[in-house]
Amino acid sequence: MESHKPNKDNELESKEYKFQGTGLTALEKRWAKRRFKDYRTHYHIDSLSDLQLLEELVHREVYQEKYHKKIGKLSKDTKSNKIKEETKKETKSEIVPTYIIRSLNENLNQILILKEKLGLFAEKKADDPFQYIQTLIAKHKKWMTENQGSRTLSCPHCKQMIMLKIRTDFWEALKHPFFKDKILTNEHLWKCYKEGKISKLDITKVLLGKEVENTKYIDWLEEKIYRNSD
């Protein structure tokens, strides 16, 4: 049976992975590196295989821009050329050659396939519980690196969620403001939502992050946690 334990060598390689941009011009490479970094950060793409797919995606997007520029240049050149009236009547001038349109469409299809494989479409992320959980884990890891002043854990005595807040001399244990038992929520925030002071999307973004647009977690809270509290 094949082992599914994480490969430390692959983890190290993914952390050190750098966008290469082979075959791109200096200008294209600068744009592609920024694009690669934005994708990697926003979607928390960390595995080596996904990073390789992401590099291919960014290459394809560069090619797509090239095709669009080529079409724009051809259109401009056609408009600037003086075509005799009798020639116009005899044959239609082809502004964009068929082979360019075909290449554009084929490249776009590959872009969509790569985005699908990487899970970059919002509908897929919303309907895939495993991907959703993995995204939350990635966000938590990022939060841990950016917020070293506190820690969240389960109390070994009462099993409730608590937050350790650092002080200059020791850690101070406080009741965690964003958990009910071990469920991510906030009582006052929920009260404001039920009173119509904030929207379902507002409470979603406060609890799960400003980039989250799917409100299914709030529906789940209402059904499972707050159903009998009204």
BAMARSE-832412 format. One record per residue (C-alpha): z, x, y. Coordinates in steps of 0.1 Angstrom, whole numbers, always signed. Layout:
<nodes>
     Z     X     Y
     Z     X     Y
...
</nodes>
This chain:
<nodes>
     Z     X     Y
    +0    +0    +0
   -10   +14   +34
   +19   +23   +57
   +20    +5   +91
   +46   +28  +106
   +36   +40  +141
   +19   +74  +141
   +37   +97  +165
    +6  +119  +169
   -14   +88  +180
   +13   +78  +204
   +13  +113  +220
   -25  +112  +222
   -26   +78  +239
    +0   +90  +265
   -21  +120  +273
   -54  +101  +272
   -76  +108  +302
  -108   +90  +312
  -137  +114  +306
  -167   +96  +322
  -193  +117  +303
  -228  +112  +317
  -217   +96  +350
  -223  +110  +384
  -194  +122  +405
  -194   +90  +426
  -196   +68  +395
  -169   +88  +378
  -145   +83  +407
  -151   +45  +406
  -148   +44  +368
  -115   +63  +368
  -100   +38  +392
  -113    +9  +372
  -100   +25  +339
   -65   +30  +355
   -64    -6  +369
   -73   -21  +335
   -48    +1  +317
   -19    -7  +341
   -26   -44  +345
   -31   -52  +308
    -7   -26  +294
   -33    -9  +272
   -16   +19  +253
   -30   +24  +218
   -55   +52  +213
   -82   +29  +198
   -79    +4  +226
   -81   +32  +253
  -113   +44  +237
  -127    +8  +237
  -116    +6  +274
  -135   +37  +283
  -166   +22  +267
  -161   -10  +286
  -158    +8  +320
  -190   +28  +311
  -208    -5  +305
  -196   -19  +338
  -210   +12  +355
  -244    +6  +338
  -243   -31  +349
  -239   -20  +385
  -269    +3  +381
  -290   -25  +368
  -280   -47  +397
  -288   -20  +422
  -322   -15  +405
  -330   -52  +408
  -319   -52  +444
  -342   -22  +452
  -371   -38  +434
  -367   -71  +453
  -365   -52  +486
  -396   -32  +478
  -416   -63  +468
  -407   -80  +500
  -418   -50  +521
  -451   -46  +503
  -481   -63  +518
  -499   -83  +491
  -533   -96  +498
  -536  -134  +499
  -563  -135  +472
  -542  -114  +449
  -513  -139  +453
  -535  -167  +442
  -548  -149  +412
  -516  -137  +397
  -479  -140  +402
  -461  -109  +413
  -432  -100  +389
  -403   -90  +411
  -380   -78  +382
  -396   -65  +350
  -386   -84  +319
  -373   -53  +302
  -347   -48  +330
  -335   -84  +327
  -333   -80  +289
  -313   -47  +293
  -290   -64  +319
  -283   -93  +296
  -277   -71  +265
  -253   -49  +284
  -234   -79  +298
  -231   -92  +262
  -215   -59  +251
  -191   -61  +281
  -180   -95  +270
  -175   -84  +234
  -154   -54  +245
  -133   -75  +268
  -128  -100  +239
  -117   -72  +216
   -93   -59  +242
   -78   -94  +248
   -86   -94  +285
   -95  -130  +287
   -66  -152  +299
   -74  -180  +274
   -70  -157  +245
   -38  -142  +257
   -23  -176  +262
   -33  -188  +227
   -23  -156  +208
   +16  -156  +205
   +16  -120  +190
    -5  -107  +219
   +18  -125  +244
   +49  -110  +229
   +33   -75  +229
   +25   -79  +266
   +61   -89  +273
   +74   -59  +254
   +50   -36  +273
   +62   -51  +306
   +98   -46  +296
   +92    -9  +288
   +76    -4  +322
  +105   -22  +339
  +129    +1  +321
  +112   +32  +335
  +112   +17  +370
  +147    +3  +371
  +172   +28  +359
  +201   +12  +378
  +209   -14  +352
  +206   -22  +315
  +205   -55  +296
  +221   -59  +262
  +239   -83  +239
  +277   -82  +241
  +291   -68  +208
  +321   -93  +211
  +307  -126  +222
  +270  -120  +216
  +261  -133  +250
  +235  -114  +271
  +251   -91  +297
  +238   -66  +323
  +252   -31  +327
  +250   -21  +364
  +254   +16  +371
  +281   +28  +395
  +288   +64  +407
  +316   +68  +382
  +309   +44  +353
  +288   +14  +341
  +300   -20  +352
  +294   -49  +328
  +283   -82  +345
  +272  -116  +332
  +234  -115  +332
  +219  -139  +357
  +186  -144  +338
  +198  -154  +304
  +213  -186  +288
  +227  -174  +255
  +198  -151  +246
  +170  -172  +262
  +153  -159  +293
  +160  -184  +321
  +182  -190  +351
  +203  -222  +358
  +199  -223  +395
  +162  -216  +393
  +158  -244  +368
  +177  -268  +391
  +154  -259  +420
  +124  -266  +398
  +137  -300  +386
  +145  -310  +422
  +109  -302  +431
  +117  -273  +454
   +96  -249  +435
   +66  -254  +411
   +63  -247  +374
   +41  -218  +383
   +68  -204  +407
   +95  -204  +380
   +70  -188  +356
   +62  -159  +379
   +99  -153  +387
  +108  -152  +350
   +78  -136  +334
   +61  -117  +362
   +39  -124  +392
    +7  -118  +373
   +14  -145  +347
    -5  -178  +352
    +2  -196  +320
   +32  -220  +322
   +36  -228  +285
   +69  -209  +284
   +84  -234  +310
   +72  -263  +288
   +90  -246  +259
  +122  -242  +279
  +121  -279  +289
  +116  -290  +253
  +140  -267  +235
  +167  -257  +260
  +169  -283  +288
  +158  -314  +270
  +193  -331  +271
  +205  -316  +303
  +189  -340  +327
</nodes>
